[in-house]
Amino acid sequence: MQPSPTEEGVFPGRFWHARCAGRHKAWLLLILIACFLTQSALVYTDHTRPLALDPSARRGRVLWQQHNCQVCHQLYGFGGFLGPDLTNAAGRLTRGQLAQQVVRGNDQMPAFALDDQQLDDLWAFLLAMNTSGQGQARQTKLANERTVIEQVIDQTIEDMGDGTGGSDIALIRQGFGLYRTGTCTSCHVYFARSAVDAPDLSRRVEELDKGALAKVLAQGKPPRMPKPELDAGQQRAMAAFLRFLGNHRNGLLNQLDARDDQPFFSSLPWWEYR
Amino acid sequence: MNFLRESSAAVDEAFLSDDAAQACGVEVVVKRTVPPDMDQRVVAAERAAQPSPVSGDAQSASTVDPSRRRATMVFVRGAVVSLSVALAAGLLGVLYYIPSVARFMQGVGINLTSLRPIHTTFAAAFIFLAGIAVVHRYIEDIAGPMTKAEKLRTKAQVILWALAGLGIVLSLLARVFSGREYMGFHPIFSIPIAIGWVLFAWNAFGHFRKGFFSRPVFVTMWTVSLFFFFYTFAEQHAWLLGRVFSDPLLDMRLQWKATGTLVGSFNLLVYGSLYYIGVKRTGDDSLVHSNLAYALFGIGLLNSFTNFGHHTYHLPQNHVVKWISFVISMLEIIILARVVWDIAGSMRHQESQTTPNTERNTLDSTGLFMEAARWWTAWILLTALVISVPPLNAIIHGTTAVMGHAMGAEIGIDSMILFAALTWVVRDQAVQRGIVLRQLDGTRFKRTIVGLNVSVGVMVGWLTLTGVVTGVSRYQGRGLPDWLNVASHPVLVVCGIAAAYFLGRVLIVLATSAFGRAWAQSDEKPDTHQIVQQ
């Protein structure tokens, strides 16, 4: 028996092509409503890691929305892709670095005329977000392990200082200090290309001769890299540190791999985020 | 420009004699300047325009209330205008990814902070308006003349939305934002949008509720969309509550849920349109009453309000929500593929029955768009399956693979289906009024459709590839390969320009088809697509 679209009922072997009865449609809608209400209840009653913003952080969030930061940046992957995810930005930047970036802007990021109080509020908001969880897989973990990487670099420089080249070591140490407290780490990360496409400097420095490196440190690399605000002495120190990074890249990575708290992954869990 | 001139000339040519004659006060026969090989298609279109007997009370094509036809065309035009605004804002926004251009644009006061919300708002508006146009077309099939109250409600809806749209553009350009995704405009504009939707729902459901449970599945889908929208639109504004705003994680969970269900609401309009157009073109309405269709609808709706979860695997949230999302994501996308394949197969069969032997395998523009939507659905379903698996989701999280997937879904599936719907509605309306729109099925337009799909396809493919490579490289703690950066800019620039060019041409054809004096003139004579010479 062939099912007809005008007939209701179950036709053996042709159930899916038979006309759906009105009462079945009604039941289907009721079931779907029930599922929707259940799903909504699950979301509304979810108290996983409640994050109550203090008044300053709340004002910071208002600023975030007023200036539409989410057009370019993401929080937990929600937002635009022009800029990096800022969920854990407070874990890799200092308040001063954030302020510099926000107030100066760059080619693609406008400069925002925020006063000190507003910058404090924005910083409080980003600090709160940093404590809430992990917004990005892999890259952020690497960036968040900046402390570990910097400890290893620091120790390596110390060990070198026990040997020869005192003034060179002082220069490298000065350059390292400038690198990690200045704006370099706003875009660059150690030993990888960053989320904003800033190159791995430990590799990049090997491709540049002395003159080319000096030029980049003096003038920046338009249009992406702004001019670093370094005087001549600081430029020499930065160049020394970058050469050190390039020359000791493999050694540093080996040391990092050997640590128990090494920042690089070797497994892929089902749920990356907990 | 030649293309534009030719398209306009094609529209005017049909009425050249009528204009001249009217100027002399003489009525003449409207000549159908239809090529001989087009006659069969016109006949087939007219036949398909006849309502299916199971859809409700039938109305003959020549006696449909002109007010109803005008209402349909108003929303078609609104959809075309919305997409044009979205395309313009999107094009300017894309230029921001070129740093030197971004610097220039900042200098002249054009900011991405304004462009992106304009783009997302009007892209969503296009989808809603096009879907509503199809709903109005269906109401032409089942309803009698418009009552005064219904006319008033429709006019009020159109005025409110037009004012809201204008206000949104001006306020966003003036940098008044809400700072939210998809609903980037100030919440004050939500009021006229919500009121307009109430008026539309009042009109539509007023017709659907009669014999509701005997109507086809697309009516069920549209009805659910009507009510679903209210809930999700309200949920989008939960952030206005202090308790929600002060807890960003709760806000983000709600925002993703609301966004996912808002997408679900307009997807119901889109997929309902797909079913309706499929029935009208094939004359086969067995599918839209079947158990299979309702099963697909059920799974689709279930997915609509749960699959936001695969965007929030990374958010601190209840794992039950994540597992539900994963399981249902797997179910729905497989089943949706079946729908598109079935409809396209049915249409191909019908085309082979009505066209001459030499053109047996030729599709018109509507058929081409639907064919494209089929292939896009297959690709997007495949990638969605993969990226819904949690560990793989983590790898591509925050990469261009997500962007490629979103573009593929919105442009590849939703827009292709809606272009199919709009071309069908416009052609159908034109046939009913004796207007010939050759540009809709000309070779040039078909090539445009192919070009659009190829350019968007390459762009989406590239974004997906680079996203995967980025994610895997980051996972392995390695730097990105150099070829990625060297090749990315040229590929994206070329494909972006090509896609914008072809999409612009599609819009021009739709605009020249949907606007023009011919429509206004035909509105004055609803029953006379043949005027008797005196």
Interface residues (C-beta under 8 A of the other chain):
Chain A: P3 S4 P5 T6 F15 W16 H17 A18 R19 C20 G22 R23 H24 K25 A26 L28 L29 I31 L32 C35 F36 Q39 S40 L42 V43 Y44 D46 T48 R49 P50 L51 A52 L53 R58 R61 W64 Q65 Q66 H67 N68 C69 Q70 V71 C72 Q74 L75 Y76 G77 F78 G79 G80 F81 L82 D85 D107 Q108 P110 A128 M129 S132 G133 Q134 G135 Q136 A137 R138 Q139 L142 F191 A192 R193 A195 D197 P199 D200 R203 P223 R224 P263 F264 F265 L268 P269 W270 W271 E272 Y273 R274
Chain B: V54 Y96 Y97 P99 S100 A102 R103 Q106 N111 L112 T113 R116 P117 R175 F177 S178 G179 R180 E181 G184 F213 S214 V217 T220 V224 F245 S246 D247 P248 L249 L250 M252 R253 L254 Q255 W256 K257 D285 S286 H289 S290 N291 L292 A293 Y294 A295 F297 G298 L301 L302 F305 T306 H311 T312 Y313 H314 L315 P316 Q317 N318 H319 V320 V321 K322 I324 P390 P391 N393 A394 I395 H397 G398 T400 V402 M403 G471 S473 R474 Y475 Q476 G477 R478 G479 L480 N485
